[in-house]
Amino acid sequence: MNSVEISNRDSYIDVIKGIGIVSIVIGHASWDIDLLGHTYHVGVFVYLYHLAIFFFCSGYLYKDSVKDYWGFVAKKLSGLYKPFIFYTFIYLMLRNFFVSIGIIDGAKFGKEDYLIALTNMLTFNGISELLSAFWFLPVLFFAICIFATIQLITDSVPYIKLKESIRIIVFIFFGIIGLYSIENHFGLLYNMQIAYLMVPIIAMGHYFARYKDRIQKYINIIGLILSIGLLVWVVESEIGMIELIQFSIINVWAFYPVTLCGIYFCLCLGKVISKNIQLKKVFSLLGRKSFDIMAMHFLAFKAVDFVVCHLLGKMDALSLFPHSFNELWPVYYFAGIVFPIIVNSIWVRMKKFFRYDMGGKNIEVIKENKRVRTGKN
């Protein structure tokens, strides 16, 4: 990504995505934390919003100017499918090595296993183990495509109020389908029951972007405190939890209000963070690298376990997933966030290095000069 693309990004939404990916790492690294004689259910807390916030951000970034539907679908598929293929292929190539050193519990893959895994990869079906978080990607793709379909089909409705009313009714309809499917444990292909559930969340993000100037005054420190209080009450009251892949949504009446409260918490926290330049830079970076962190944070956890298990001689704990030592949650937080960024940075530098030809000239510069000489743009 060049400097122009970065400057054109909405840094606030990057901060929100940064909060989302940090929440994912927290949820996977520490379900409960025992501290000063009290147990904090941090996993249950972040699960109330940690995936929904990414759907909200996708809706926020959707532009009403989209007219080329298939071009939009192709762009979204490219943005999610290509890195999905990249990380899944690398993981499959390294999987037997991971088994041999003990960080994955299971048998090594044979030819049949690889054929099945590669077929799943090509058909956008995630594999488990260290890339188990990738189940979320095809769900995000199909949910945003459903939203875009609704937007474009209703675009020809002549009256704005009628158009928006129809859209809202359809969004609610998909939400009801999602609630019904999950409540009845309908495990649909590509987890489409979750995609249906997330369509209204995407719509909320889109409407927030449209009316942000009017809503911003309600995004503040008071809202942050109130939303934390409500979410903590939900957690401590033990009325249920949200774990979408396990068909858990508290109940059909509470899911959307609680999820919306979690999103509001992220928006308020993002605004507070954005007031500090250094924190804003950090969380904005995490938001831009959220895909890489999602792909590698489990590997980072197991890298920590590999070192600690060897140092302590507790090799029987090495294959535990997603991590081996509950008390090392601060280390997992740090490794789960920093390790993927370091690996990604090395990869980016390698790509830049190989863009230079033998004479030391940048290939991209050569192409640009050629376009200038030929009058192409």
ABEGO torsion letter per residue (X at the ends): XBAAAAAABBAAAAAAAAAAAAAAAAAAABABBBBGGBBBBAAAAAAAAAAAAAAAAAAAABBAABABAAAAAAAAAAAAAAAAAAAAAAAAAAAAAAAAAGABBEBBBBAAAAAAAAAAAAAGBBBBEAAAAAAAAAAAAAAAAAAAAAAAAAAABABAAAAAAAAAAAAAAAAAAAAAAAAAGBBBBGGAAAAAAAAAAAAAAAAAAAAAAAAAAABBAAAAAAAAAAAAAAAAAGAEBBBAAAGBAGBAAAAAAAAAAAAAAAAAAAAAAAABAAAAAAAAAAAAAAAAAAAAAAAAAAAAAAAAAAAAGBAAAAABOABABAAAAAAAAAAAAAAAAAAAAAAAAAAAAAABBAAGBBAAAAAAAAAAAAGBX
